[in-house]
Amino acid sequence: MSKSLTNHMNTLLSKAIKLMAEYEDELLAEWNGVKDDLGEVNDRYIETCAFIIDRLGAYMMANRYGVEATSILSRMREDALEYFAYQPAAEKIIHILNLLENATHTVLKEHIEFSSKLHPSIHYLFTKLSEVLVNLDTEDEMNLDKLCESLIQNANLKIEWIVRVEEQPDCFSIKKIHGKKETLKENCFPTWYDVLNAFGIDHSTLPITYENELLLIGCENGFLHESMSMLFSLIDQHEKSYSTQWKDAVILFNEWIIKSQTLEQSCENICFGFGEFLPFERSALFRFSNMEQIAVGLYAHHLDKEEVKAIREQMIDIPAIQHKLNLLKPVGHTMRNFQPIYIEDAAFGFPEKVVKHFNLASLLIVPIYVPEEGQMIGGVLLDQGPGKHFPVDRTLFPALMKFGQSAGELMLRYMKPDYVKGDLEAGEELSFSPREIEVIKLLAEGASTTEAAVKLYLSEYTVRDYISTIMKRLNAKNRTEVAVKSIRMGIID
């Protein structure tokens, strides 16, 4: 990179920090609201989120005294290395930074006219923060032995033992047992089920795969799946290729879909990209409509496209998705937990006719979302082929989340509004986005700004923005007139 370009990118970072420092108090309040919401969803996120907020607050203050933005990024890395005993999961970092970036845009929009022109610098800053925090390196190389021992010694995890199993051509051999688990008389087992039986573990237990080893974790309450995720993230900390590969996949995906010129092309390229750049065989793209109560098929890869396009399913009829979508919704702020949803067996929770027709087994459902709008507009269903069961691979989550965001931003660009109607005095044709239609419906029902914000999972600031924009476009003097004109014009029923 040339010196001039380097200087320019550093200027963008400085612009973002200075802009944030100008509204420091409001940003800290909004960020702490995000942290509180995360605490109600998953208390494991609080520590990481609190650290990032605390450091950003300190850096905004430092910037007032002339500290360069590049130094701030270096400080973030140094502070994180000192603060965290282990590398936080990449998907956790990406999720938290998405939330905080969205909250930042929300505050700036309240103060700065045409603030979207300033958003690239903010986005660039949070992108660089993501790179710093996802790729923390430690000076001490931690081998697998030390890693297992450190997990067992962590009092919060309550892990009693970790078994390392090697998969041989004709058997599964126990390589090492860490912790208090008793030594076995036998060292080799013909099948994986025999290994599970030897340790008294339920057959549904999924191991961690690391190189040629399978890792089992035992704790006071049986098998702790969260510990698997932590172990994965610790291992990934020392696997340089992992952090590079998921970024490479994101770059390839973005370069592939950016050539799309229509919604149809967007859907086709998105479905192809999910299957081509990630280890999945089939993909199906759906749009959520009517306040996310209906899933409508849009496109498919290695499936019959017309059959998928004909699908229109009520979410309530798919409890496997409905339940987990509810968990993705925020408690009080505009964003959601956009992590992929793993369905181990589609037979439990999916309509029987759909499971049989498409021969579904295990599935991953990737939310298609637009962070700045606080919208989840659809989802991609992925599997590894007809009737194939597969374990969840959390190392894919960062790439899947980025794929989902890129897909959402692209689709929203070409997505036709639900309603394109109007015949005002000036003869102007009006078009309203799906989110604006939802706001109008709630106004017609008499909902207050606060009530609308809760129902739409948006902040009150964002709802007020929508209402103001709608009133101007409808030339309405108040909310009642918005409702009356919208009904008369056929914008809503």
N, C-alpha and C positions, 0 to 999 in steps of 0.2 A: 504494500500500500504506500502511495507517495506521501511525502511529508505534508503537502497541502491538504490532501484528503484526510489524513489523520487529524490535522488541526481542525478541519471542518467538522468531523464527527465529534471531536472533543467539545467544540462549540455548541453542538446540539445537546450534548449532555449537560453542559453548564446552563444552557437556556432552560432546560427542564428543571434542574435543581432550583434556579433562581425563581422560576415561575411558581414552583411548589412552595418555596419559602415565603412568598408574598401572601399566601393563604394558609400558612402553617397551622393556625389554630383550628380552622374548619376542617382541614385535611386530617389532622390528628383525631378530631371528633368522629369523622366519617370512618376512618380506618379502625378506630377502636370499636365502632359499631359493627364493622365486619368481623373483628375478633370475637366480640360477644356472640354474634350469630354462629360463628364456627364452633364456639364452645358448646352450644346447644345441639349441634350436629355431631361433632366428634372432638372430644376434649384433647385428643392427641395433636390436634392442629394448633392449639392455643399457644404452646411454648414457641413453636416456630414462627407463628404469626406475630406474637408479642416481640420476639427478637427483631424481626424485620422492621416493625413499626418503630421500636425504640431506636434502632440504628438510623432509619430514615429521618426521624426527628432530630437526632444529633447531627446528622450530615447537613440538614437544612440550616441548622444553627451555625455549623462550621462554615458553610458557604457564605454566610453574612460577613465572615471575617476573611474572605478571599481564598478559601481552600478550593483547589481545582477539582472538577468533577472526576477526573481520572484518579486522583488521589482518594476520592471518596469510594470508588469501586475497589481500589486496593485495600482500603480500610475495611470495607464490608467483608472481603475475603479473609483478612487477618482476624477480624472480630469473630467471624463464623467459625474459623478453625479453632479459636480459643474457646468459644462458647459451646459448640456441639461436640459431644463425645463420639458421635457417629454421623455419617452422612445422611441427612434427612432424605426420604424417598423423593425421587425426581418428580413424580406426579403430584406429590403434596406441595412442593415448592412452586411448580407451575400453576397449580390451582390457587394458592394463596396470592401469588403475584398477579394473576388475572383479576382476582377480587379487588386487590388494592389499586390496581391500575384503573379498573372500572370506577371505583369510588373517587379516584383522582379526577377523572373526566367529569363525573357528576358534579363535583364542587366547582371546577373551572367553568363549566357551562353556565353556572349561576351568575358568574361575574364578568365573563369576557365575551363580547360580541364576536361572532364568527370564530369561536374558540377552536373549531375543528382544524383551523390552519396551524394551531400550536400543538395539536395532538401527536404528530409524528415524533417530536422531541421527547414527549412523555413516554410514548410507546418504545422508543429506542432505549430510553433509560431502563425501563422495566425489562426489556429484552436482555440488556447487558447484565442486569441484576440476576436474571434467570441463569445466564451463562456462568456467572461467578458462583452462585449457590448450588447449582446442580453438579458442578464439576469440582467440588472441593477436593483438594489433594492433601494428604498428610505426609510428613517427612518419614514416619515409620511405616515401612511396608508391613502389612498385617497378613500373615498367611492364614490358611483355613483353621489350623490348630488354635492360634491365638484368637481368631474370630469367635470360634465356638466357646472357648473358655471365657471370653469377655461377656458373651451373652448370658452364660450360666451365672456369672458373678453379678450381673445386673439385678439388683433386688426388686426393681419394679416389674420385671418380666416374669419372675417366679418360675424360671425354666429349671427343670430338674436334670434333664439329660438330653444329649443330642447324639444320634446314631448316624454314622457315615457309612453308606453302602455303595459298593462298586458293582456295576453291572458287567458281568463277564459273558462270554459267548454262550455258555451253557448253564449259568447259575448267577445268583446274587450273593456276593460275599461281604461280610461285615469287616470293614477296614478299621474302624475305631469307634469306641463308645466314650463320649465325654460325659462326665457327671456321675450321678449315683446309681445309674442303671446297672443291674447285676450283669456279670459276664455270662455269656451263653456257652453251653457245652459245644454247640455246633457253630461253625463259622460260615458255612455255605448253605444256600437254600435254592431249591429248583425253580420256584416261582416267586413273584412279588407278594402274592397272598400269603405264602409261607413265612416271609419276613414279617409281615404285619401280624400274623398269628403268633409268632415267636415273642413279639413285644406286647401282645394284647391290645393292638391298635385296630380301630374300626376300619373296615375295608374301603370306606369312602375317603379316607385320609389321603391328601395329596402331598407328595414330597417336593422339596426344592431340588431342581436339577442344576448341578454345577460341574461343568466339564464332564468327566466320566463318573461322577458320584451322585448319589441320591441322599438327601439329608432329611432325617426325621427329627422332630422336636417334641419333647414331652414336658408337660408342666403340671402344676397342681390341679388344674381344671381340665385335664385331658390334653388335647392337641390344640395349641395356640396358633391360630392362623396368622394373627397379627405379627407374631414373632417371625414367621416365615418371611413376611414382607420386609421386616427390619433386617433380617439376615441377607435377603436379596439385595437390599440397598447398600449394606455394608460391603458385600462382595463386589457390587457394581462400582463402588468407589475406587476399586483397584483394577477395574477392567476398562482401560482407555478406549478400546474398540467399541464398547457398548455406547458410551456417551457420544462418540463420533457417528456411529451407525444410525442411531435414531434421528440425529440431526440431518444426516445425509438423506434419509428416507423422506423427511419433511421437505427438504429442498427439492428433491425429485418430484414429489407430489405437487408442490406449489407450481413448479415449472410446467408440469403436465396440465393442470386444470386452468392455468391462467389464459390459455389460448381459447377458452370457451367464449362463444359469441351469443349464445342463447341459453335459455333455461334447460332445454332438451340436451344441448351439448354439455352443459354444466353437469347435469345428472349422469350422463353417460361417462364423462371423464372422471367424475368423482368415484363412481362404482368401479371403473377400471383401475383407478389409482389405488384404491383400498386393497384390491386383489393383487395388483402388480408389484407394489412397493412394500407390501407386508405379507407375512406368511399365511394368507387365507386363500381359499379356493373360490368361494361364492360370496357375493355381496348383494344386498337389496336395500335400496334407498327409499325412505318413507318421509312424508311430510306430516307434521302434527297440525291439526286444525281444530276450530271450535274450542278454544281454551285448552288445547292439548287433550281433548277427549276422544278424538278420532285419528287413526293412523291411515294415511292414504298412500298407496304405492306409487312411486314415481319412475323407478328404473331398476335394472338388475344386471349383474355380470355373472355369466355361467348359470343363469336361471332363465326361464321363459319370461321375457320382458313384458309381454302382453298380459300374462297371468298375474305378474306382480302389480302391474298398473291397474288391474281390475280389483285389487284388494282394497277394501275400505272397512276397517275393523274398529269397533268400539273398544277403547282401552279397558273398559270395565270387564270385557270378555277375555282379556289377556292378563290375569292376575300376576303372572311372573314379571310383566313389565310395569303394570299399574302400581304395584306396591313399591317397586324400586324407583319409579319416576317420582313418587311422592317423597321419597327420601332425598331426591336431588333438589327439591325446592328449598328456597331460602327461608329463614325465619322472619327476617325483617328488611333485608336489603335486596338490591337488584339482581344479584348474581346467584348462580346455583352451583352445586357440586357437579362439574361436568366430567366426572370420571366414567370410564366405560362400565357397563353392567355385564357381569358374567352369569350366564344361565347354564348350569352344569348339564341339565337334562330338560329339553324343551317339552317332553311329554308331561311334565308337571307344571302346569300353568299356561300352556298355549292351547288354542282350540285344536281338538283332535283331528279335524279335517285338514287343517293347515299342516300339522306335524306329519300326517300320513302322506299328503299330497307332495310335499317338498322333501320328505324323508329327513326331517330335522333331528339333530341329536344335541350336541353342545353348541352354544351360541355366544357371541360377544355383541353387545349392542352399544354403539358409539353415538353419543348425543351430537347432533349437528346444531351449533349454537353461534350466537353473535354477542360477545361479551358487552360491547358498548351499548347495545340495545337491551341487554338483560333478557334476551330471548333464546329459548330452545325451540327451533323451528322444525326439527325432525330428527331422524336417527338412521344409522346404517346397521343392518344386521349382517354379521359375518360368521362364516363357519369354514371348516376345512374339508368339506365335501359331504355328499349324501350319507347320512347315517353314521358319521364319524364323531366319536367323543374325543375331547381333548381337554387337558388341564388349562387353567388360567395362567397366562404368562405375563406377569406384571411389568417385565422389562419393556413390553410393548406400549404401556399406558402413556408415557410422555408423547410418543409419536402419534398415537391414536387421538389424544386430546388436541394436539396441534392440527392434525388432519381435520378433526371435527370443526375446529374454529375456522380454518381456511375454507372449508366447504360451506359453512354457514354464511360467511361474508360474501362468497361468490354467489350462492343461491339467492340471497336477499337482493343482490344487484339486479337479477333478472326475474325475480318472482313477481308474477302479476298480482296486483291488489285483489282482495276478495270482491271489492265493489269498485266500479268505475262509472259513476253516474253524476248527474248534476245539470241544472239548467238555471243558473243564477241570472241576475239582471244583466251582467256583462257577457252572458253566454259562455262562461268559462267551464270547461269540463274538469270535474274534480276527480281525483283518485286518492283513495285512502289506503294506508297499509293495514295489514291484519291487526296490528297492535292498536292503531288509531280507531279501528272499528270496535275493538273490545272496550276502549275508553268511552266511546260514544254510547255504546249499549249500557254501560254502567251509569253514565250520566242520566240516560233516559229512565233508568230504574230508580233514580234519586240518590245514588251513592255519593257520599262525600269524598273529598280528595283522599283522606286517610283510609276510608273503606275501599276505594278503588285501588290504592297502593297495596293494601293487604291482599286483595283478591288477585291482583295481577303480579304480585311479587316484585313490585317496583318501589323505589323510594318516592316520597311525596314530592320531592323536587322534580323528579322525572315526570310524574303524573301531571304536575302543574304545567310543565313544558308542553306536554301533549295537549292539554286543555287549551292553553293559550294559542297554540298553532291551529287547532281545530276551529276555534272561535274566529280567528282571522280569516281562515280560508272559506268559512261559511258566512262570513260577514254577520256573525251573531253577536248580540249585545250581552248575552248572559248564557248560563248553562241551560236554562229552560228553552231558550230559543234554539240552542244547538240541537236539543232533543226533538223539538217540533219540526225544524227544517230537515233533519236527518230522516225522520219518518216520512215526511211529505215527499222528499226526493227519492225515497226508496233505498237510502243508504243502509238503514236498518229496518227490520220488520216492526 
